[in-house]
């Protein structure tokens, strides 16, 4: 009877991330997210300034809290899909 060769991998303590490393990774992930959201906000504002049409800026700034969560989570999903 043929036997399967089983590969086992043991996770030891030195492979686990510390609390400090996890916090640092969280901060590193937050920087581009905040940069994108603030960049989009300022970009829409300056687009309105240059064109005289503030419609996109008004829509962006007039979002309800639930719409803000939806946009934020969509961006986070896309970010983590490509970065992680």
Secondary structure, 3 states (H helix, E strand, C coil): CCCCCCCCCCCCHHHCCCHHHHHHHHHHHHHHHHHHHHHHHHHHHHHHHHHCCCHHHHHHHCCCHHHHHHHHHHHHHHHHHHHC
